[in-house]
Amino acid sequence: MPIQVSDIVTINGCIGKFCIDRGNDKPGIVYDPVSNRVYVTWTRFGIKSTTIKLRAYDVSTGKLDPKTYDLYIAGPGSMNGSYPVVTSDGLVHVFFETGLNTQTNRDINYVKFKNGTISDLFTLAPVNPAGSPTTGCGTNALHTQAFSNATAARTFEFPTAAVDKSGNIDVVWNANLPSGLGPAVSVIWVATLISKTDTSNFQSLSVSDTFDSTGTLLIQWQPTIAVAGKTQTVVVSYYQVIQLVNGPYRIERDMVQAPASSNPIFGSPSLISTQSWQPDKTNPYPNNAASACYMGDYDGSASTPTANVVWIYWGDSRDVTAVIGPQPDVWGLTVK
């Protein structure tokens, strides 16, 4: 039977930015072989604060730990996302984005957790937001290429992460280039947190051939990352907006890879979705406060310490139903 990790609450329906009364969102999960526990993290929205939460499940006993931990607390609507990974010493790192209620002070941050001890907040990298504030979306949105103002694409720069055999943690997210560089819309970033040092480097994965006919950098969006343990290969996949020869824009799923190291050097991108597709241009819930916005399609990837493949899944709307329009489906493949 299902195990309830957090209390179930009602989210009040309303119009406007951060009008949530209470709610739980963006859960993450990771297994720790050192303690034989599963850790679940999530973002808790409250009236006066936002909290990154953690709770443990003991595999040996089949029971949830009685305590729920508050990893980090900030102002209402100020952060979101929670992505946990665990290193070989049983140290949990939980990554999330802060500063969502600002346009200038956003960061990819993390905290560390082990045996009930919570670290201070660490900043991995600053974030220059992608898109711009958009009425009806409740957040920033992209208005270029495949998306019109009436169907803007909501953006968040939530991080995902993976650990290599050396204990380095590679973290990915999408965001704009720093002010003064560009042209840009949204590109993919990777930061490598070097094993046990809390030092890191980060780089943009945008490439020279991703400009449209007007010279604008095309959207690279919603990345995910995994490490194939047998070959120690870091694989990043993401949505890429492309421009067809006759002018229209479409979306495809692309991938880049690199040998795992403290400074991975990624190769050229390759198409992995077999074909491109038009975005699903409307939110299917017309009473939602973000009904004017394209919500995006979530994705993910995974591997194992002994695998020479990465399993990738994503949502896309290549199938179109008459009268209704594009219908999102979940697709997946194995990348060797």
Residue, then its C-alpha position, 0 to 999 in steps of 0.5 A: m500500500p502507498i506510504q504517505v511521506s508528507d501530509i496532504v493539504t489543499i492548495n487554494g485556487c486563486i489568480g496572481k503570483f504565489c497565491i498558494d496557501r499551503g502545498n507540497d511540490k517538486p519531490g525528489i528521491v534517492y537511495d543510500p546504500v550506506s544506511n539502507r535508507v531511502y530519502v524523500t525531499w520536497t518543497r513545502f509552500g506556506i503562507k509565511s515561508t517556503t521550506i525544503k523538506l526531507r524524510a527518510y524511509d528505513v528499508s531494513t524495518g520497512k518504516l518511515d522515520p518519525k521525524t521530518y527535517d527542515l533543510y532550509i527555510a526562506g520567504p514565501g514563494s522564494m524557492n522551489g525544486s528539490y533534487p537529492v543525490v548521495t555520495s559513497d560515504g552516505l552524505v546526502h546533497v539536496f539541490f534547489e533554486t532560491g530567489l524565485n521572487t526576484q529577477t536579480n538574486r537567484d542561485i542554485n544552492y544545496v545543503k548536506f544531510k547525514n544522520g540528522t545533521i544539516s549543513d549550512l547553505f552552499t551556493l553552487a552557481p548564480v542564475n540569470p533568469a530565462g524568460s521574463p515576468t509574464t502575467g497569467c503564468g505566475t512566473n517568468a516565461l519564454h516568448t520566442q521561437a516556438f511560443s507566442n505571447a498567448t502561449a508562453a512557456r513557463t520557465f524554472e531553472f530547477p537543478t538535477a544531479a548525478v554522482d560519478k565514481s570519483g564522488n564528483i557531483d554533476v548538476v544541470w539546469n537551464a538559464n540565460l547567459p550572464s548580462g551583457l553576453g548573448p544573444a541568448v534566450s535559455v541555455i543549458w548549464v552544468a556545474t561539477l561539484i568536486s568531491k569533498t571540497d565544496t569547490s566547483n566549476f560551471q559551464s554553458l553547453s550552448v553550441s555555435d549552431t543553435f541560432d535561428s535565421t534572425g541570429t537569436l539563440l534557440i531555446q535549450w530547455q529542461p535538462t536531465i543528467a545521469v552517469a553510466g557507471k561502467t564507462q564513467t560517461v556523463v550524459v545530459s539530455y534536454y529539449q532543443v527548439i529548432q527552426l525548420v528550413n521553411g521557417p516554423y519552429r519545432i522541439e526535439r530531444d537532444m543529448v551531449q556526453a563527456p567522460a566523467s571528471s572534475n571538469p567534463i568536456f562535452g561533445s557535440p549534441s545529437l538528436i535522440s528523439t527520432q523526430s521533432w514535434q510541435p509544442d502542446k500550446t495550451n495548458p489543459y486546465p482552463n481554470n488554472a492561474a497559468s492557463a495562458c502558458y505552456m507548462g512544459d514536459y517533465d523528463g528524467s534519466a538514470s543509470t547504475p554503477t555497473a551499467n554502460v547505458v543511460w535510460i532517458y524518458w521525456g514528454d512530447s506532443r508529436d501525436v496530434t488528435a483531430v479537433i483537440g490538437p497535440q497530445p503529450d505522451v511519455w517517450g523513452l529510450t536506452v542510450k549506450 
